[in-house]
Every structure is written in structure tokens, then in C-alpha cells.
Amino acid sequence: MKKLLLSVSLISTLIAQPELLWEHVYTLPGAAINSFGSSIIETSDSGYFIAGSFPPLDSSHVFFLKVDENGDSSWTKHYDYRDSEMAWGFNFGGASEFADNGYLYTQHIYSPRGMWGWDFNGTAIFRTDLMGDTVLTMTLPPGQYPGVIGSLGQYSPAVPTDDHGFILGGNYLDEDEWNHPALYKYDSTGNQEWIKTYYANNSIQAWDHRLWMATKTGEDEILLVGEQNSELFALKTSFDGDSLWATTFEHRFGVVASTSEGGYIGIVGEFGGGKSEATRDVIRMDETLSPIWIKTLNGRLRSVSEAPDGGFIFTGWPGILKTDASGDSLWYFNSPEDEESELRVYAATITSDNEIVATGSYEVSPDNWQPWIGKLADDSTVITSVRNDGHGPMTISLLQNYPNPFNPSTTISYDLPEQSTVTLTVFDIAGREVATLEQSDKSPGKYEVQWNGLDQSGNSVSTGVYFARLQAGDYSKTIKMVSLR
């Protein structure tokens, strides 16, 4: 059943490339080549805090850079954290802000092994005040023996807590030499408050049970991901360390982020690994880590975050990639300053004004890389109102079906601000087309479509997850539906 509710006059929609608002390349005091910004956050004063690494001569340093809303430098600090046991530092963690109380930064440390290899050699924790001066510095070894800190997750930033302490993910080797996924809670002075260990499978030998990522995925939740033998597992906990659920899954991903719909988006492979140097596999998952779709994207992808329109922002070598919610590429950005130079982007975040700020490394001369920061306005979907009578929809949108879960039928609603050719299709979890609910030209208005849970042949669909995708011009959005029989 289709019902036209209201009408609206025309608005225009266009697809555009992102606009570079500003960019800066910084030369750090005493820095040599191969310096890079590896983490960036928006601060409470509308500026940005950037952290990264640079190797002057024979030491390894971390730098902190604070800039204002236009990218102009306010202050720069750098610290040498190398000792006799720790060498070259490369960040696989990230930065966080304590409200009006400074910053927290995790630097995972690797030492060179031979010509191409790297050994994980520990974790450095920096807590600073608002001017970047350190109030706490800790170096934590990987840990090999019972009763000491286990190997900290190689891709795990410290998670700040309300008491100005932090939580780290890692492994714990117990007295019986069983290796367990673990969370470690530290107070604001670096004293350990508690350890929580988890048992994904008690039958697995210690050396086969390894946590390799722990990340904040909600306001008060942490996702732990690891492997036991050849099986991959995930655990979700509260900030108090209480286990919420555990599951196993198929695809090994080195980077993961949560989505607004309660699921996850991950880059498959160790630390963004993939098929080759030129491509990476990306997987969209539901709340139980079950795959929704898998796409192969160009670039050596490093990080991912959800855009305000439900699409995704990927960073990597070279540049920044934007996709829609289905993983289809919308645009690609590399610094236009010099087409002969390369931009490597290591991290990006969505700002409070729904723009993109990113950091990485820019090749200022052959084999000379320096920290780069840039801000972009994402104009991939720009909707400009021409005239509206005050009653109809101002933007195009696909709403969540209701009820959901459903049995036997559900209603799907969508809004059209202008005349459009509309296709509304239902797919199963394997991507097979189940039913076409709409495929025609539509006038501006608000529509409701009822799906009675039947496929194209008139057969009732089975219990499971299904997806409804609306396509209208350049607009495309997908929602997840659950059928219960």
C-alpha cells in the first residue's frame, strides 16, 4: 500500500568533491625526515590536538601539537621515550581529551627486526596538561611471565575514564600459564586499580590465545578482539570490565569503528592489511559482527570513521576516501598543492560542525616527510532549498521500518523533496534481491510502503536479517530489518 501524504516544491541536489578549507605542513624542532601525525582529536576550545612520531638521529620521539580552529599552531611539545629496551616508535593507538584537564596519548613501540621485520616492544602512555606538559609518563613492556602485565593490545589506545584514569586492553598470563584477554584499569597517577580477565575458550593453550585489539565502541562499552588457534573471537564489556557478550567471527580486521546503527565497520587484515598494496577489503557488520557487506577499496587504508550522512571516511596511502553507507566510493582527496608529492593520511575525525579534519605526512621533498593537517568540507551531498510551502519534506530520507523486528509485515517510510525516479528493493544478508517494492517516478512527498514479507514469487521469507535500499537519483541508503517467523 502506497500513500502520498504531503507535497513540497522543488529543491536541488548535487554531488560535489570535498572543499579543502585549509591545510598546513609543520616542521618540528630538531625533526629529521619521516615525521608524521598519527592521531587527531577536536578539543573543547574548538581547536585540535595532534600527536605523532619523528626520529631525530638515533632517538625516537613523540610530539604533541595544539592548533586553533584554522590550523595555526598554538604550541608544540616533544619527548624522547626511548630507553635501552625500546627503539623506533610507531603509533597504532590514539589520543583522547580529559574534559578541561589535558590529554591522553598511547604510543605503541616497535623495534626493527632485520631489514623488513618489526617486533612489538611495549607501550608508552602520556598524560599531559592543557599545555602539553607531561603529568604522567609510563612505559609498559609486552610481558612474558605469570603475574605481570601481559602483552598490551598492539592496536589499542588507552580509553580515558571519568576519574582521569584510563583502561588498557591486553593479555594476561596466569599462574597456570594460560593466556587470557584482559582489561587493565589505572588511576590518574598510573597506579593499577584492577585487572579483569576473560575466558573465550578454556581449552586453548596459552600461546594460542591472544588479544590484538581493544577499542571504545560506545559511551560506556569496550570491544576486545583476538584469536584462539585459528578462530577469531570478540568480547564486549562495560567500563567496569563486566562482560556483556562474546562471539566468534570469520574475518580478521586490524581496524574497527562503531556505527550509529549499533554495528561496526572494519578494515580487514592486520593493521589495515588486505589483498595488496593497492587495495584493502572493508567489511560492514551488524551488532553481533555478522557481515552485512564486504567491499574492496583502493588504497592502503589506515583508519575509518562514520560520516554524518551514514557514509564512511577512510584514511590511508594516499589520501582520504569517502564512501556511501553501502561502501561505494563517492570521492577521493589528495592535497592539491603539488600533484607530484604524495599525501599519507593516518587519522581523521568528524568535527562538531560536520566537517573532516585529518592528519598525516606530506612529502615536502623526495624522501622527506613532515606532519600535515588539513580540514575539508564534505560536499558530497549538498541539499539546497529553493522554496518550500512549510508542509512537505525538506530533505530526502529513508526512515527505519516499523515494527522491527516484524511478523508478518512491516512499513517502510521515505521522504522525497523533489520529483525522482525511486527504486526500493529488499535484499537478504547474502546480497540477493528478494523483492522490489517501488520502481517508478514519484512526486515530492512523504510515502509509506508496506512489505508483507513475501519474495518475488509470493513465498514468505524465512526468519533472518534483510535490507531495504532506497535509490533516488544520486541518493542511496540502506536500512536493516529483522523478520521473525
Secondary structure, 3 states (H helix, E strand, C coil): CECCCCCCCCEEEECCCCEEEEEEECCCCCCCCCCEEEEEEECCCCCEEEEEEECCCCCCEEEEEEECCCCCEEEEEEEECCCCCCCCECCCCCEEEECCCEEEEEEEEEEEECCCEEEEEEEEEEEECCCCCEEEEEEECCCCCCCCCCCECCCCCCEECCCCCEEEEEEEECCCCCEEEEEEEECCCCCEEEEEECCCCCCCCHHHEEEEEEEECCCCEEEEEEEECCEEEEEEEECCCCEEEEEEECCCEEEEEECCCCCEEEEEECCCCCCCCCEEEEEEECCCCCEEEEEEEECEEEEEEECCCCCEEEEEECEEEEECCCCCEEEEECCCCCCCCCEEEEEEEECCCCCEEEEEEEEEECCEEEEEEEEEECCCCEEEECCCCCCCCCCCEECCCECCCECCCEEEEEEECCCEEEEEEEEECCCCEEEEEEEEEECCEEEEEEECCECCCCCECCCEEEEEEEEECCEEEEEEEEECC
